Amino acid sequence: MSSKRRITSSLSKSSGPYVPDPQPLSQALAQHQGLARLGRLLQESNRRMAIVEVALPGAMRRFVRAGPVDEEGWTLLAANAAVATKLRHLHPRLLELLAEAGIPPGELRIRVLQSTGG
């Protein structure tokens, strides 16, 4: 059980609503089934990234991000088309590294991140 505290305004003498004390993100994730699953998928994606990162040339590592894991496979996110092309050339080696680490065979997708600027 979490303790509750009352929020009050210095402008008002009346009592405010009760709100729960803040809790660590890991605890919040563990308490909600959907969020717990999301947390496990995020950890799995990061684990896979750590495995394949050794095959990426040093300067290229900062342009590649771990993407989502799902039932069919895993996605690597490339900062631009040139990085995505290089990842596609490395694709067989990346699959080999994942297999050596005991990751079940699945699809390894490579996607280019959409730019947010205009």
Summary of the structure (lengths in Angstrom):
residues: 118
radius of gyration: 21.2
end to end distance: 47.1
largest distance: 67.3
contacts: 260
relative contact order: 0.12
helix: 47%
strand: 20%
